[in-house]
């Protein structure tokens, strides 16, 4: 078939795929967007926050929503597009015209790769940028509206303090419990109605004006003190609040930054494992020398055999415990999982279209509707496998982070290629 006719086929299939992808993308975007709005409504929209700031927070949240919508949109979109072509007998028409199945799949695979790259850019560049701006704006709102941080019936931990709140209305807290732990002991502050106010001088402090105050202090020396007061002022430094906003985690960092941090953590882990190996060698040598010394003393009758056996047995058990102790860095495992996740989820677009194409060829006359429903089921199963792999990867250090995050993609890719080969051989 002349190349020009292939281009027409490519253009037709591309248009069908783009239309179906946009429908599916908007569907998932709407779900994730509403979920984000509900999260913001709980923390932001119910407080006295300017509308402009709320809109900016929503804008900074969009990259994470778009990055997730791309892969699932590619899956459902490809199932709907190919299903529609099958339902209208257009796949049979292409094949009757001499267009091979591989040529039909080529534009879909190319678009899947493009979507993977777009999702990766969104996840690797715009997501960290949006998260940093979100955190910066949220801190500004905290300075202007300190009641944002103290939610009704919540527990908040700041450095060495824990604050437990009752009902919170506007800038008033009905009941308040504060637990402070320090080097000298522990102090518990119980207060009745309290008011929240910011620092007008801009010093970054949340001031709590407490009333009906009772405090109980336990000193390390075993002494106890208590006092009662009608009023008390308690200050919280804003720099102690929302550490996660100030220090982005691996999810909010670019893949390069995560990789650099992983290299540092791996170097530190190697040092710790080398120290363990040296400790094992030292204890082994000491055990050997002790064994020779006690054997000679036993031969001279200076010690009893039972004591020698107990002493050597104790040293041997300590040595075995050190050998069995696994040096594991949970932080490194987390960064490794997030590093691979930054690639596996965006490039799921390609795995999805490889899987969806042969599946959609078997959907029959009601291809688009069946494709949409099947796409939702596969999306749920894929997300469950991602979460399961992430959990297993964190709990079981022997599981490779690469396998934990890429296993769902590998499964879909294998199934798609197997069904594709089987279809070609028919």
N, C-alpha and C positions, 0 to 999 in steps of 0.2 A: 504494500500500500504506500502511496507517495507520502512524503513527510508532511505535506500541507494538510492532508486529511487527518493525520495523527494530531496535528496542532489543533484542528477543529475539535477533535475528540477530547483532547486535553482541556481545552477551554470550556467545553460543555460540562465535563465532569468537575472541573475546578469551580465553576459557578454553582453547581448543585451542592458541592461540599461546603463552600463558603456560606451559602444561605442556611444550610442545616446547622453548620457550626455556630453561626451568629444566633440562631434560635436557641440552641443548647447553651451557648455561652451566657446569653442573657438570663436564661433560666437559673443556672448555677450562680451567676453574679447576683441575681435577685435574692436567692436564698442566703448566700454569705453576707450580702449587704444588710438584709433585714436582721440577721444575727448580730452583726456589728452594731446596728442601731439599737438593738435591745440591750447590748452591753453598755453602750454609751448612755442609754436612757437611765440605766440603774445608777450610774456614777455621775453623769454630767447633766443630762437634760432636766432632771428633777431639781437641780440646784440653780442658783441665780448666776448663770453663766451667759455672757453675751452670745447672740445668735452667730455672729461672725466667727467667734472662737470655736463654736460647735461645728460650723461648716468646715473650718480648717482642720479640726480633728478628724472629721469624716474623710476629708481629702487625703490626709496623711495615712489613713487606714486603707485606702483603695489599692495600693500596690499588692498587699497581701491577699486581698480579695481577688484581684485580677490574676495573680500568679497561680492561685488554686483553681480558678475557673477555666483557665486554658486547657489543662489536661483532661478534665472531665467533659468540657465542651467538645474537645477533639474526639473523645470516645463516642459520646452520644451523637455528635454531628456526623461522624463517619458511618455509624450504624444507620442513622436516618437517611443519609444521602444514598448509600448503596442499597438500602432497603427500598427506597423509592424507585431507584432504577430497576431493581428486580421486580417490584410490584407492577411496573408499567412495561415489563418485558423488554426494557431497553438494553439490559445486559445481553440477552439473547440476540438482540438486533446488532449490537456491537460485534459479537462473536460471529454472527452470520455474515457480517461485512468484512470479516477477516482481521478484526482487531483482537490480538491475543489478550488473555486475562492479565498478563503482566503489564501490558500497555494501559489497561483500564486502571490498574492499581498504582501506576507510576505517579500521576499527579497527586493522588491522595497521600502517598508516601512522602512526596516532596513537601506538601503542605504540612504534614505531620512534623517533619524536620524543622520547617520554618516556625511552626507554633512552639516546638520545643525550645528553639533558640530564643524566641520572644519571651516565653515563660521564664527561661533562665535569666535573661537580662532583667526582667521585672523582679525576680526573686533575689538576684545577686547584687543589683545596684539600687533600684528604686525602693525595694523593701527596706534595706538598712537606712537609706536616706529618709524615707517616710517615718520610720521608727524614731530616728534621732530628732526629727522635727516635732513628732508627736510628744516625745518626752520633754523637749524644751518648752513647748507650749503648755503642756500639762503642769510643769513646774511654775510657769508664770501664773497660771490660773490658781495654783495652790497659794501663792503669795497674796493674790487678790481675794481668794475665797478659801480660807483655811478649812472651812467646814467640809470641803470636798474629801479630805482625807479621813475624817472621822464619820463613819457610816453608822446607821442604827444597828444595835445588837451585833457588834463586830468586835474582833480581837485584833489589835495592831501591836506589832513588836518594833521597837526603835532602840537599837543598840542594847543597853542593859535594862530597858523598861518595857513593860507590857501594859497596854491600855485596853480595858474592857468597857464598852459603852452600852448604855441602855437605849431608850428611844431618843432620836435626834430630830429636832424640828427647827428649821432655819438655822440659827446659831446657838441653840439651846440643847443641852443634854440633860435628860431627867435624872439619870443615875450614872455614876462613874466609879470604876475600880482601877487603881494604878498599882502595879507591882514593880518595884525597883530592886535589882540585885547588883551588888558591888562587892569589892574586896572586903569591906568592913562588915557586911551582913546583908539583910533584906529589910525593905520597908514596904508596907502596904498602906495605901491611901484610899479611904472610902469616902465618897462625897455624894451629896444630894444634888439638887438642881445646879447646873453649871452653865456658863456661857463661853462661847468661842469668839476670839477676836484675833485679828492679824496684828503685825507690828507696823504701826503707821510710819515709823522711821525707816522702814525698809530693811530691818536687820535680819530678816528671814526667820521669824519666830512665830509660832502659834501659841497664844496665851490662853490659858484656861482659868477662868475666874470661878473657883470652887466655893461652895457654901455647905454648911453643916458637915464639917470635915472631921474625920477620925483617922488618926495614923497609928500604926503599930510597927515598931522597929525591933528587929532581932539582931543583936550584935554577935560576932563570932566568939566573943569571950563568954557567951552564955547569958548575957544581960538582955533584958527586954525593956523597951520604953514605949510609952504611948502618950498622945496628946489629943486634945479636942480644940477646935477653933470654929468661929462663925464664918470666917472667910480665909481663903488662901489662893495665891496665884501660882500656877504651875506652867512652866514654859517648855515647849518642844521646839528644838532646832529643826528648821526645814531641811538642812543638809543631811539630817539623819533619816529623812523620809524618802521612801520609794527609791531604794538603792538600785533596783533593776532599771529604773528610768535613767539613772545617771551612768550606769555601767551596762551597756547592752550585752546580752548573752550571745551565744553562737548563732542562734536563729536570726538575730538582728544584725549580724556582721556579714561582710562579703566573704566569698569563698576563699579569697586570698588571705584576708585577715584571719580567718579561722585556721587556714593552713599554717600560717606563721605562728599562731598561738599553739597549735598542735606540735610544731617542731620544738618549741620551748618546753612544753610539758613532756614530750618524749625524751628530751635531753635530761630533764629532771628525773624521770622515771628510770632511765639508764643509770644515773648516778646512784639512786636508791637501791637498784638491783645489784649494782657493783658492790655497794657497801654490804649488802646482805651476803653476797658471795664471799667477800673478804671475812665477814664475821663467821660464816660457816667454816672457812678454811682455818681461821684462828681457833675455833672451838674443836675442830678435828685434831689439830696439832696438839692442843692442850690435853685432849682425851688420850691421844697416843702416849704422850709423855707421862701423864698420870697413870696410865695403865702399866707402863714399864716400871715406874717408880714403886707403885703399890705391889706389883708382882715380885720385885726384888725384896721389898719389905716383908711380904708374905713368906718368901722363901727363907728369910732370916728369922721368922717367927715374931716380928715386931707388931704385926696387926693380925686381927682375926679375919678369916675368909668371908664371914657374913658382912662385916663392915666394908671390906673391899668391894664386895658384890653390890651393896647398897649405894656406895659412893659412885662407882662406875655406872651403875644403872641410872642414877639421877643425872649424871653428865650426858649419858647417851640419849635419854629422853629429851633433855633440853636441846641437844643437837638435832634430833629428829623434828622437834617442834619448829626450830628455826628453818630447817630444810623444807618443811611442809607449809610454812607461812608464805602465802601468795602476795607478792607486791603488786597492788592493783590501784590505778588512778582512775577514780570514777569521773573526775573532771575531763580527763583525756578521752575516756569512752564517750562521754556526752558530746564533746567537740567532734570526735570522729564520726559519730552517728549523724550529727547535724551537717557535717561536711558532705557526706555521701547523700544525705537527704536533699541538699541543695541541687544535686545533679539528678538524682533518681526521679523526683517528682516532676520537674520540667520535662525531662526526656521520656516520661511516661506517655507524652503525646505520641511519640513514634511507636512505642510498644502498643498503645491503644489502637492506633489505626491498623497496625499489622494484625492485631487480634480481631478487630471489628470487621475487616474486609471479608475474610472467608465466612465469618459468622453471618454477616448480613446477606451473603449470597444464598443462604438457606432459609431466609425468613418467609419466603412465599409472597402471596399477593398483598397481604397487609404488612408490608415491610417496614414502612416508616413508623407506624404505631408500635409494632413489635420491637423495632430497634430502639425506640425511646424507652420503653419499659425495661428491656434487657440492659440498656446502658445504665439505667439507674441502679439495677441490681449489681452489675459489675462494679460500678463506682463505689457502692457501699462495701462490697467485698474487698476491693482494692484498698480503700481507706482503713478497713479493719486489719488487713494484713500489714499495712504501714505502721499503724499504732501498735499492733502485736509485735512486729519486729523491733520497733523502738523500745518497747517495754522489755522484751527478752534481751535485747542488746545491752540495756542498762543493768538488768539483774544477773545476766550470765556473761561474765567477761570473756569466757572461752568462745563465745559466738562472735564471728567477725562482723564489725560494723558495716563493711561493704555488703556482706551477704544479708544482713538484717534489713538493709534499706533497698537493696537491688533485687531481692528475691521475688517480690510481686511483679516487677518488670520482666524478670527472667521467665517467670511462669507464663505470663501473657504472651511474651515473644515466642516462647517455645510452642505454646498451643496454637498461636496464629500461624507460625511457619508450618507446623505439622498439618493443619487443616488446609492451608494454601497448597502445599505439595499434593495432598490427597485430592483436592479439587482439580488441579492441573492434570493429574493422572487419569481422571474420569474420562 
